Amino acid sequence: MYLNMINDELKRIYGEKVYRIALNGGMTCPNRDGKIDTRGCIFCSAGGSGDFAEDYRCDITTQIESGKLRIQSKAPKCKKFIAYFQAYTNTYASTDYLRKIFTEAIQHPDVVILSIATRPDCLPPEVLDLLEELNQIKPVWVELGMQTVKEDSAQFIRRGYCLDVYDQAVQALKERDIKVITHIILGLPGETKEDMYASIRHVASQHVYGVKLQLLHILEHTDLADYYRAHPFPVFTLEDYIETVAHCVELLPRDITIHRLTGDGPKKILIEPKWSGNKRMVLNTMHKYLREHEVEQGKWE
């Protein structure tokens, strides 16, 4: 079995496990403030996909120290961290503000990587220049939520930009030697397995640095939850999801790092799939399947 997992790569580079601290820069999103829409993406929770992030009311250093303490309570020996700006759209602010918070994060002595989750339509030239500058200090990753290549699905989830906007953002970041990590959602309503595999193939063709595979979660207080109650649609079983992930992995080139094979929504607001609330069981079952079936990343290159 071969999987190019990010944890293994970071251990090779830094000599130990590197832990991620989810930060909140206090930003919003053009899909929420009226520039594109006011409702957000259909699946997005009130926390802007940053439900596990630190408190935005605290400065960045305080957030990092709080995150460190939380992680070290379970892994006392950890010393190296990724500063991950997760909640909402983390380049949707003035360049001066972004410079302030990103510099504070990247200059923290225990931070080895700065990772920024954003939208591909929120990367103007001045922000790209800033990211290029920061990338000279420590590695900068940019995480883009492409989610799907199917246009009907993109409109349904209210993504708010065309696929070529994603493609152009990837190229602009790669020209500045900034690593790109792409998010793909598996299980969107109306998508077939082939639709999902088409998204994988497209990301593979872009030669990004990494991929996050995300199981679709139906969460309380989202428009997706309302839609699901009015128009129930099939959700993955654990077994079917694992088989789908296995084929996705086989479609990914071996040089693309895998940053996530699933995800866990907050249990208090998770509607479906309920089995996803037991993250340890899911990951153990998934890795057992991948080993037993000798899944090889890049099998279909």
Rosetta silent file (secondary structure, phi, psi, omega in degrees, C-alpha in Angstrom):
SEQUENCE: MYLNMINDELKRIYGEKVYRIALNGGMTCPNRDGKIDTRGCIFCSAGGSGDFAEDYRCDITTQIESGKLRIQSKAPKCKKFIAYFQAYTNTYASTDYLRKIFTEAIQHPDVVILSIATRPDCLPPEVLDLLEELNQIKPVWVELGMQTVKEDSAQFIRRGYCLDVYDQAVQALKERDIKVITHIILGLPGETKEDMYASIRHVASQHVYGVKLQLLHILEHTDLADYYRAHPFPVFTLEDYIETVAHCVELLPRDITIHRLTGDGPKKILIEPKWSGNKRMVLNTMHKYLREHEVEQGKWE
SCORE:     score description
SCORE:     0.000 S_00000001
   1 L     0.000  134.493  176.390    0.000    0.000    0.000 S_00000001
   2 E  -131.175  121.805  171.369    1.271    3.474   -0.864 S_00000001
   3 L  -133.259  130.772  178.469   -0.296    6.736    0.272 S_00000001
   4 L   -88.714   77.564 -175.569    1.567   10.036    0.201 S_00000001
   5 E   -82.878  140.617 -175.985    0.159   11.300    3.509 S_00000001
   6 H   -63.137  -35.972  179.195    1.080   14.797    4.663 S_00000001
   7 H   -59.536  -40.123  179.301    1.868   13.671    8.215 S_00000001
   8 H   -66.633  -41.369 -179.844    4.552   11.330    6.887 S_00000001
   9 H   -64.256  -42.780 -179.152    6.050   14.047    4.687 S_00000001
  10 H   -67.470  -33.789  175.382    6.194   16.562    7.533 S_00000001
  11 H   -63.709  -37.816  178.126    7.859   14.011    9.813 S_00000001
  12 H   -66.318  -38.782 -176.423   10.535   13.530    7.158 S_00000001
  13 H   -76.545  -45.275 -171.092   11.081   17.277    6.850 S_00000001
  14 H  -105.670   -4.721  175.984   10.863   18.333   10.496 S_00000001
  15 L    78.903    5.128 -179.809   11.842   15.122   12.256 S_00000001
  16 L  -164.722  169.769  178.720    8.600   14.934   14.252 S_00000001
  17 L   -68.674  136.286  177.666    4.835   15.214   13.971 S_00000001
  18 L  -108.355  130.442 -174.903    3.614   18.712   13.138 S_00000001
  19 E  -105.372  149.191 -176.923    0.264   19.752   14.598 S_00000001
  20 E   -99.667  129.688  173.911   -2.302   22.124   13.132 S_00000001
  21 E  -109.120  118.172 -179.151   -3.739   25.033   15.122 S_00000001
  22 E   -81.984  120.646 -176.290   -6.989   26.366   13.636 S_00000001
  23 E  -110.869  161.661  179.487   -7.046   30.169   13.843 S_00000001
  24 L  -129.638  112.787 -178.955   -9.743   32.744   13.232 S_00000001
  25 L   -83.826    3.030  177.432   -8.783   36.038   11.624 S_00000001
  26 L    72.837   25.723 -178.891  -12.222   37.558   12.228 S_00000001
  27 L   -95.980  175.601  174.509  -13.056   37.835    8.521 S_00000001
  28 L  -120.045 -144.661 -172.993  -16.247   37.140    6.612 S_00000001
  29 L  -154.641  143.187  177.833  -16.877   35.969    3.052 S_00000001
  30 L   -65.018  -13.594  176.359  -18.180   37.528   -0.192 S_00000001
  31 L   -87.020    0.827 -179.442  -20.791   34.787   -0.128 S_00000001
  32 L  -124.087  -29.020 -173.445  -22.109   36.206    3.148 S_00000001
  33 L   -92.969    3.785  176.281  -21.640   39.974    3.071 S_00000001
  34 L   101.199  -10.458  179.084  -23.667   40.547   -0.096 S_00000001
  35 L   -63.035  -42.574  174.919  -20.874   40.905   -2.636 S_00000001
  36 L  -111.574  -45.959 -177.205  -21.906   37.571   -4.172 S_00000001
  37 L  -158.103  174.259  176.274  -24.651   36.364   -1.841 S_00000001
  38 L  -117.455   -2.983 -171.980  -25.790   36.726    1.752 S_00000001
  39 L   -98.861  -12.048 -174.670  -26.540   33.076    2.496 S_00000001
  40 L    75.282  174.869  173.553  -23.078   31.516    2.339 S_00000001
  41 L   -64.825  150.610 -169.656  -22.394   28.145    0.743 S_00000001
  42 L   -63.456  -26.710 -176.781  -25.318   25.803    1.284 S_00000001
  43 L   -95.535   -6.294 -168.122  -23.330   23.436    3.541 S_00000001
  44 L   -79.015  132.260  178.711  -21.489   26.079    5.547 S_00000001
  45 L   -78.747  174.214  179.590  -22.152   26.342    9.274 S_00000001
  46 L   -60.886  -24.921  179.534  -22.441   29.596   11.205 S_00000001
  47 L   -82.995    4.902  177.822  -18.754   29.256   12.022 S_00000001
  48 L    62.042   41.207 -177.834  -17.776   29.468    8.368 S_00000001
  49 L    64.739   14.767  177.495  -16.238   25.977    8.398 S_00000001
  50 L  -116.531   40.922 -174.708  -14.121   27.086   11.333 S_00000001
  51 L   -63.718  -22.458 -178.820  -16.129   25.387   14.071 S_00000001
  52 L  -105.820   10.701 -178.407  -12.949   24.115   15.722 S_00000001
  53 L   -79.128  163.770  178.184  -10.986   27.355   15.343 S_00000001
  54 L   -71.387  175.508 -175.520   -9.789   29.529   18.216 S_00000001
  55 L   -75.352  119.368 -177.150  -11.661   32.612   19.455 S_00000001
  56 L   -64.380  -18.172 -178.920  -11.499   35.454   16.893 S_00000001
  57 L   -74.987  -12.689  178.172  -11.729   38.015   19.710 S_00000001
  58 L   -94.161  151.744  175.920   -8.200   37.098   20.811 S_00000001
  59 L   -68.638  168.031 -172.288   -5.068   38.272   19.029 S_00000001
  60 H   -63.947  -41.662  179.481   -3.217   35.763   16.884 S_00000001
  61 H   -61.892  -42.307  178.119   -0.451   35.035   19.393 S_00000001
  62 H   -63.207  -40.939  177.512   -3.018   34.328   22.103 S_00000001
  63 H   -61.487  -43.439  179.984   -4.904   32.028   19.737 S_00000001
  64 H   -62.922  -45.112 -179.050   -1.700   30.129   18.936 S_00000001
  65 H   -64.679  -38.454  177.280   -0.791   29.744   22.610 S_00000001
  66 H   -63.962  -44.017  178.110   -4.314   28.565   23.420 S_00000001
  67 H   -63.413  -40.182  177.628   -4.172   26.037   20.589 S_00000001
  68 H   -59.485  -47.179 -178.963   -0.778   24.800   21.731 S_00000001
  69 H   -60.788  -41.659 -179.912   -2.035   24.189   25.266 S_00000001
  70 H   -63.489  -44.475 -179.567   -5.041   22.280   23.988 S_00000001
  71 H   -69.096  -41.949 -177.304   -2.909   20.057   21.741 S_00000001
  72 H   -69.630  -17.464  174.756   -0.174   19.563   24.336 S_00000001
  73 L   -67.755  -22.746  178.129   -2.751   18.341   26.841 S_00000001
  74 L  -106.336  -28.628 -178.899   -3.046   15.268   24.585 S_00000001
  75 L  -132.980   78.465 -170.345    0.446   15.250   23.015 S_00000001
  76 L   -57.949  -25.275 -174.331    2.798   16.813   25.603 S_00000001
  77 L   -89.212   -1.953 -176.114    5.943   16.463   23.478 S_00000001
  78 L   -70.042  139.691 -175.026    4.694   18.365   20.424 S_00000001
  79 L  -133.021  -15.568 -174.940    6.763   21.419   19.559 S_00000001
  80 L  -120.431  141.199 -170.504    6.050   22.323   15.931 S_00000001
  81 E  -140.020  153.407  168.803    2.815   23.715   14.543 S_00000001
  82 E  -100.190  124.835  173.310    0.973   24.837   11.405 S_00000001
  83 E   -85.019  106.683 -171.441   -0.810   28.167   11.847 S_00000001
  84 E  -110.552  105.935  175.006   -4.007   27.420    9.948 S_00000001
  85 E   -80.001  105.836 -166.383   -6.352   30.322    9.212 S_00000001
  86 L  -107.959  -42.646 -168.863   -9.509   28.280    8.771 S_00000001
  87 L   -74.860  132.487  176.286  -12.730   30.186    9.438 S_00000001
  88 L    62.764 -144.341 -174.612  -14.479   31.938    6.524 S_00000001
  89 L  -110.832  109.342 -164.067  -12.369   33.495    3.702 S_00000001
  90 L   -91.475   15.624  166.012   -8.931   34.342    4.989 S_00000001
  91 L  -124.743   17.107 -176.669   -7.747   36.725    2.286 S_00000001
  92 L   -97.218   69.739 -178.565  -10.964   38.745    2.308 S_00000001
  93 L  -166.693  174.071  179.199   -9.607   41.837    4.052 S_00000001
  94 L   -65.914  151.560  179.303   -7.244   44.731    3.423 S_00000001
  95 H   -62.151  -35.665  178.271   -3.668   43.836    2.632 S_00000001
  96 H   -61.214  -44.157  179.828   -2.495   45.825    5.664 S_00000001
  97 H   -66.546  -43.712  179.474   -4.670   43.744    7.976 S_00000001
  98 H   -61.524  -40.754  178.185   -3.612   40.490    6.323 S_00000001
  99 H   -59.722  -41.944 -177.708    0.031   41.495    6.630 S_00000001
 100 H   -62.726  -52.921 -173.534   -0.447   42.158   10.348 S_00000001
 101 H   -75.337  -36.551 -179.581   -2.107   38.868   11.287 S_00000001
 102 H   -70.063  -38.535  178.560   -0.143   36.616    8.914 S_00000001
 103 H   -65.631  -41.143  178.056    3.181   38.126    9.990 S_00000001
 104 H   -60.147  -39.781 -179.723    2.270   37.672   13.659 S_00000001
 105 H   -70.893  -47.506 -172.359    1.504   34.015   12.973 S_00000001
 106 H   -71.955  -23.258  179.956    4.488   33.198   10.786 S_00000001
 107 L   -87.301   -4.981  176.027    6.969   34.837   13.146 S_00000001
 108 L   -63.687  130.749 -172.761    5.840   32.744   16.117 S_00000001
 109 L   -62.516  -23.463 -178.161    8.871   30.585   16.987 S_00000001
 110 L   -94.614   -4.175  178.485    6.857   27.345   17.181 S_00000001
 111 E   -89.941  126.532  179.907    5.075   27.859   13.847 S_00000001
 112 E  -108.709  -17.095 -179.232    6.797   26.154   10.915 S_00000001
 113 E  -143.772  139.868  172.185    4.102   26.599    8.239 S_00000001
 114 E  -105.686  120.734 -179.598    1.455   29.215    7.528 S_00000001
 115 E  -119.096  131.258 -171.417   -1.694   27.724    5.945 S_00000001
 116 E  -127.701  116.599  176.156   -4.477   29.977    4.657 S_00000001
 117 E   -88.914  128.482 -177.637   -7.937   28.774    3.622 S_00000001
 118 E  -154.748 -177.188  175.852   -9.555   31.081    1.091 S_00000001
 119 L  -101.309  146.502  178.802  -11.547   31.361   -2.119 S_00000001
 120 L   -66.743  -18.491  177.843   -9.839   31.492   -5.533 S_00000001
 121 L   -91.161   11.210  178.751  -11.779   34.675   -6.343 S_00000001
 122 L  -123.472   43.016  179.919  -10.274   36.434   -3.308 S_00000001
 123 L  -130.596   67.680  178.113   -6.630   36.494   -4.383 S_00000001
 124 L   -66.701  164.320 -175.965   -5.956   39.912   -5.955 S_00000001
 125 H   -53.690  -39.313 -177.713   -2.380   40.720   -7.116 S_00000001
 126 H   -68.203  -31.329  176.355   -1.484   42.626   -3.937 S_00000001
 127 H   -73.609  -40.904  175.831   -2.476   39.651   -1.764 S_00000001
 128 H   -59.190  -40.444  178.181   -0.538   37.265   -3.985 S_00000001
 129 H   -63.120  -40.679  178.590    2.495   39.548   -3.610 S_00000001
 130 H   -63.441  -44.731 -179.756    2.109   39.468    0.176 S_00000001
 131 H   -63.268  -38.384  177.512    1.878   35.690    0.228 S_00000001
 132 H   -63.112  -40.496  178.446    4.974   35.446   -1.960 S_00000001
 133 H   -63.907  -46.151  179.683    6.817   37.701    0.465 S_00000001
 134 H   -64.914  -32.040 -179.351    5.751   35.640    3.494 S_00000001
 135 L   -65.296  -16.292  175.270    6.738   32.458    1.680 S_00000001
 136 L   -79.621  -17.513 -179.699   10.343   33.667    1.856 S_00000001
 137 L   -87.006  -55.508  176.156   10.145   33.566    5.674 S_00000001
 138 L  -147.269  161.985 -178.766    8.519   30.162    6.152 S_00000001
 139 L   -58.123  137.681  175.568    6.468   27.916    3.863 S_00000001
 140 E  -116.219  128.873  172.814    3.021   29.250    2.970 S_00000001
 141 E  -109.470  143.801  172.963    0.204   26.976    1.912 S_00000001
 142 E  -120.298  125.110 -178.524   -3.037   28.222    0.344 S_00000001
 143 E  -103.711  122.965 -175.959   -6.107   26.010    0.657 S_00000001
 144 E  -114.860  129.698 -179.854   -8.773   26.457   -2.008 S_00000001
 145 E   -88.356   76.911  177.227  -12.293   25.059   -1.757 S_00000001
 146 E   -68.647  -43.514  174.761  -12.930   23.921   -5.302 S_00000001
 147 E    72.635  -48.724 -176.388  -15.344   21.232   -3.997 S_00000001
 148 L  -161.864  154.121  172.843  -16.525   19.975   -7.415 S_00000001
 149 L   -98.773   -7.992 -177.949  -16.021   20.398  -11.154 S_00000001
 150 L   -78.499  120.638 -173.652  -19.681   19.753  -11.944 S_00000001
 151 H   -63.637  -40.016  178.479  -21.290   23.086  -12.784 S_00000001
 152 H   -60.103  -41.425  179.142  -24.776   22.056  -11.606 S_00000001
 153 H   -67.043  -41.360  179.678  -23.343   21.084   -8.229 S_00000001
 154 H   -60.002  -40.165  177.983  -21.324   24.298   -7.992 S_00000001
 155 H   -69.856  -38.596 -179.878  -24.495   26.318   -8.531 S_00000001
 156 H   -62.370  -42.850 -178.453  -26.444   24.183   -6.062 S_00000001
 157 L   -82.672   -2.926  179.254  -23.908   24.723   -3.272 S_00000001
 158 L    63.492   45.603 -179.796  -23.670   28.444   -4.185 S_00000001
 159 L   -61.391  -42.620  171.818  -19.926   28.313   -4.729 S_00000001
 160 L    91.345    9.126  175.031  -20.067   31.638   -6.500 S_00000001
 161 L  -152.583  157.505  179.551  -17.281   31.313   -9.077 S_00000001
 162 L   -83.663  161.019 -176.898  -16.555   29.384  -12.276 S_00000001
 163 H   -60.751  -34.640 -178.332  -14.036   26.575  -12.499 S_00000001
 164 H   -66.879  -21.726  174.738  -11.620   28.634  -14.580 S_00000001
 165 H   -66.673  -41.902  174.798  -11.308   31.070  -11.648 S_00000001
 166 H   -61.066  -48.281 -178.269   -9.969   28.183   -9.574 S_00000001
 167 H   -58.160  -43.922 -179.607   -7.616   27.135  -12.376 S_00000001
 168 H   -65.842  -37.722  178.234   -6.244   30.670  -12.733 S_00000001
 169 H   -65.429  -41.738  178.123   -5.715   31.005   -8.982 S_00000001
 170 H   -58.997  -46.092 -178.433   -3.788   27.735   -8.885 S_00000001
 171 H   -65.892  -40.520  179.527   -1.492   28.888  -11.669 S_00000001
 172 H   -63.059  -38.799  178.969   -0.941   32.315  -10.085 S_00000001
 173 H   -71.445  -41.816 -179.830    0.029   30.707   -6.784 S_00000001
 174 H   -65.534  -34.170  176.949    2.282   28.129   -8.403 S_00000001
 175 H   -62.400  -24.941  178.360    4.075   30.880  -10.344 S_00000001
 176 L   -98.234   10.482  177.849    4.981   32.342   -6.938 S_00000001
 177 L    62.591   33.947  177.882    6.107   28.934   -5.645 S_00000001
 178 L  -102.679  128.802 -176.872    3.243   28.802   -3.138 S_00000001
 179 E   -73.240  135.998 -178.192    1.871   25.351   -2.408 S_00000001
 180 E  -111.175  132.833  174.227   -1.825   24.814   -3.177 S_00000001
 181 E  -118.715  126.000 -175.483   -4.097   22.390   -1.316 S_00000001
 182 E  -106.874  134.433  176.753   -7.493   21.739   -2.905 S_00000001
 183 E   -95.117  132.577  175.072  -10.650   20.731   -1.039 S_00000001
 184 E  -125.888  131.759  177.236  -13.070   18.314   -2.730 S_00000001
 185 E   -97.364  127.446  176.241  -16.453   17.361   -1.254 S_00000001
 186 E  -102.874  129.480  176.782  -17.618   13.786   -1.817 S_00000001
 187 L   106.555   16.148  177.921  -21.333   13.054   -1.639 S_00000001
 188 L   -64.030  143.467 -177.644  -22.942   16.220   -2.985 S_00000001
 189 L   -54.975  132.611  176.296  -26.619   15.700   -3.887 S_00000001
 190 L    84.977   -6.449  179.783  -27.094   14.426   -7.413 S_00000001
 191 L   -87.523  135.601  174.266  -23.442   13.591   -8.017 S_00000001
 192 L   -87.453  170.984  175.297  -22.504   10.154   -9.283 S_00000001
 193 H   -58.719  -39.703 -179.038  -19.250    8.402   -8.476 S_00000001
 194 H   -64.956  -34.176  175.094  -18.009    9.401  -11.924 S_00000001
 195 H   -61.230  -44.433  179.923  -18.764   13.061  -11.145 S_00000001
 196 H   -65.063  -41.567  179.382  -16.638   12.794   -8.008 S_00000001
 197 H   -66.817  -30.907  176.077  -13.841   11.064   -9.878 S_00000001
 198 H   -63.728  -37.385  176.655  -13.960   13.824  -12.502 S_00000001
 199 H   -63.916  -41.503  178.108  -13.217   16.336   -9.733 S_00000001
 200 H   -62.067  -45.523 -178.624  -10.239   14.220   -8.655 S_00000001
 201 H   -63.093  -37.535 -179.533   -8.937   14.007  -12.209 S_00000001
 202 H   -65.921  -45.070  178.926   -9.216   17.762  -12.666 S_00000001
 203 H   -62.628  -40.465  177.468   -7.251   18.499   -9.505 S_00000001
 204 H   -59.526  -38.166 -178.950   -4.650   15.940  -10.560 S_00000001
 205 H   -68.702  -21.245  179.123   -4.305   17.746  -13.901 S_00000001
 206 L   -84.964   -8.076  177.396   -3.531   20.983  -12.060 S_00000001
 207 L    54.652   48.004  177.389   -0.539   19.380  -10.290 S_00000001
 208 L   -74.516  168.174 -179.910   -1.388   20.892   -6.934 S_00000001
 209 L   -74.194  -42.622 -173.656    0.670   20.153   -3.844 S_00000001
 210 E  -147.943  165.635 -179.567   -2.090   18.557   -1.794 S_00000001
 211 E  -135.978  140.963  169.760   -5.698   17.420   -1.628 S_00000001
 212 E  -116.378  119.636  174.163   -8.289   17.268    1.130 S_00000001
 213 E   -93.359  125.680 -174.024  -11.134   14.832    0.588 S_00000001
 214 E  -122.603  119.677  171.036  -14.152   15.910    2.595 S_00000001
 215 E   -65.374  134.910  175.730  -17.243   13.836    3.267 S_00000001
 216 L   -65.350  122.708  174.331  -20.362   15.965    2.870 S_00000001
 217 L  -105.523  135.693  172.391  -21.779   16.691    6.309 S_00000001
 218 E   -98.920  113.903 -173.525  -25.364   17.807    6.785 S_00000001
 219 E  -113.521  145.157  174.543  -25.278   20.161    9.766 S_00000001
 220 L   -55.857  151.776  175.144  -28.048   21.809   11.745 S_00000001
 221 L    65.174   27.923  172.461  -28.734   25.485   11.045 S_00000001
 222 L  -121.587  159.257  177.054  -27.538   25.287    7.444 S_00000001
 223 H   -66.769  -27.479  176.928  -29.514   25.648    4.241 S_00000001
 224 H   -64.754  -37.838  177.559  -28.381   22.143    3.317 S_00000001
 225 H   -62.361  -42.943  177.879  -30.173   20.819    6.399 S_00000001
 226 H   -62.551  -42.654  179.603  -33.379   22.547    5.316 S_00000001
 227 H   -63.553  -42.942 -177.557  -32.999   21.146    1.811 S_00000001
 228 H   -62.677  -40.060  179.320  -32.333   17.640    3.132 S_00000001
 229 H   -68.153  -35.638 -179.440  -35.468   17.674    5.262 S_00000001
 230 H   -82.215  -32.765 -176.393  -37.585   18.886    2.332 S_00000001
 231 L  -136.329   75.029 -177.266  -35.883   16.746   -0.323 S_00000001
 232 L   -54.729  134.412  177.927  -34.152   13.756    1.320 S_00000001
 233 L  -128.624  154.716 -177.802  -31.231   12.483   -0.722 S_00000001
 234 L   -66.687  139.792  174.462  -29.041    9.415   -0.207 S_00000001
 235 L  -113.695  159.205 -178.693  -25.928    9.869    1.929 S_00000001
 236 L   -60.665  139.990  159.461  -22.859    7.673    1.985 S_00000001
 237 L   -81.682  162.871  178.270  -22.718    4.572    4.122 S_00000001
 238 H   -58.793  -45.477 -176.166  -19.334    4.061    5.758 S_00000001
 239 H   -64.018  -42.976 -178.782  -18.529    1.124    3.483 S_00000001
 240 H   -68.736  -37.778  178.694  -19.462    2.949    0.281 S_00000001
 241 H   -63.331  -44.333 -178.642  -17.554    6.051    1.307 S_00000001
 242 H   -62.940  -42.202  177.827  -14.398    4.081    2.003 S_00000001
 243 H   -62.704  -38.922  178.452  -14.598    2.322   -1.356 S_00000001
 244 H   -65.414  -45.190  178.327  -15.067    5.698   -3.076 S_00000001
 245 H   -60.197  -41.550 -179.384  -12.114    7.215   -1.242 S_00000001
 246 H   -58.186  -43.131  179.607   -9.959    4.237   -2.188 S_00000001
 247 H   -70.747  -36.756  175.405  -10.607    4.823   -5.891 S_00000001
 248 H   -57.550  -44.483  179.677  -10.021    8.573   -5.487 S_00000001
 249 H   -60.674  -41.549 -178.895   -6.630    7.799   -3.962 S_00000001
 250 H   -66.415  -24.838  178.978   -5.775    5.525   -6.875 S_00000001
 251 H   -82.079  -17.675 -177.347   -6.574    8.367   -9.297 S_00000001
 252 L   -80.898  133.034  173.503   -4.257   10.832   -7.538 S_00000001
 253 L   -57.214  151.451 -174.249   -0.674   11.120   -8.804 S_00000001
 254 L   -67.119  -20.866 -177.568    1.878    9.856   -6.298 S_00000001
 255 L   -87.208   -3.692  176.180    3.475   13.277   -5.849 S_00000001
 256 L   -86.455  127.592  179.761    0.263   14.888   -4.535 S_00000001
 257 E   -81.522  140.622  178.186    0.126   14.870   -0.744 S_00000001
 258 E   -97.348  117.606 -177.094   -3.083   13.703    0.907 S_00000001
 259 E   -97.909  -18.768 -179.822   -4.062   16.027    3.751 S_00000001
 260 E  -162.027  140.073  176.082   -7.433   14.496    4.594 S_00000001
 261 L  -108.382  -12.163  176.861   -9.415   11.389    3.702 S_00000001
 262 L  -159.397 -152.261  178.119  -12.610   12.421    5.456 S_00000001
 263 L  -170.390  164.454  179.264  -13.711   14.982    8.027 S_00000001
 264 L  -131.161  120.550  175.280  -15.749   15.281   11.191 S_00000001
 265 L   -80.205  158.308  177.253  -18.509   17.805   11.715 S_00000001
 266 L   -55.868  125.667 -173.603  -19.356   19.022   15.220 S_00000001
 267 H   -60.077  -32.333 -175.916  -21.327   16.182   16.813 S_00000001
 268 H   -66.060  -24.271 -177.325  -23.850   18.532   18.420 S_00000001
 269 H  -119.907    9.024 -178.992  -25.085   19.749   15.039 S_00000001
 270 E   -78.128  122.352  176.141  -24.376   16.694   12.862 S_00000001
 271 E   -95.015  -54.307  179.514  -27.508   15.354   11.148 S_00000001
 272 E  -151.390  156.265  -13.168  -25.989   12.954    8.602 S_00000001
 273 L   -72.779  131.556 -173.697  -24.029   10.805    8.033 S_00000001
 274 H   -65.190  -32.319 -179.025  -24.215    9.891   11.718 S_00000001
 275 H   -62.502  -22.712 -177.507  -21.398    7.337   11.504 S_00000001
 276 H   -70.406  -12.683  179.470  -18.971   10.146   10.667 S_00000001
 277 H   -69.634  -17.953  178.164  -19.230   11.409   14.242 S_00000001
 278 L   -99.859   81.167 -171.500  -16.912    8.595   15.392 S_00000001
 279 H   -60.911  -43.096 -177.760  -13.735    9.852   13.747 S_00000001
 280 H   -62.839  -43.662  178.524  -11.386    7.276   15.259 S_00000001
 281 H   -61.925  -42.909 -179.020  -13.576    4.377   14.158 S_00000001
 282 H   -61.080  -49.049 -177.488  -13.875    5.831   10.654 S_00000001
 283 H   -66.005  -40.545  178.488  -10.128    6.299   10.220 S_00000001
 284 H   -62.734  -43.842  179.439   -9.282    2.886   11.678 S_00000001
 285 H   -65.350  -40.292 -179.246  -11.801    1.186    9.387 S_00000001
 286 H   -64.886  -48.139 -178.131  -10.574    3.161    6.395 S_00000001
 287 H   -66.514  -33.944  175.925   -6.883    2.389    6.913 S_00000001
 288 H   -62.744  -44.737  178.918   -7.693   -1.298    7.486 S_00000001
 289 H   -62.720  -45.517 -177.464   -9.566   -1.380    4.164 S_00000001
 290 H   -62.847  -38.223  177.656   -6.778    0.421    2.316 S_00000001
 291 H   -67.968  -48.881 -175.237   -4.179   -2.013    3.680 S_00000001
 292 H   -64.671  -31.349 -179.451   -6.204   -5.149    3.026 S_00000001
 293 L   -96.666    6.658  175.779   -7.025   -4.076   -0.530 S_00000001
 294 L    49.875   49.576 -179.145   -3.448   -2.892   -1.168 S_00000001
 295 L   -67.414  131.389 -177.406   -4.639    0.495   -2.411 S_00000001
 296 E  -119.791  117.924  173.770   -1.883    2.291   -4.319 S_00000001
 297 L   -62.315  136.711  179.958   -1.933    6.031   -4.883 S_00000001
 298 L    82.623   11.840 -177.608   -1.245    6.782   -8.543 S_00000001
 299 L   -57.948  -34.178 -175.115   -2.434    3.362   -9.713 S_00000001
 300 L  -106.190   21.398  177.474   -4.201    4.886  -12.708 S_00000001
 301 L   -65.342    0.000    0.000   -1.574    7.501  -13.644 S_00000001
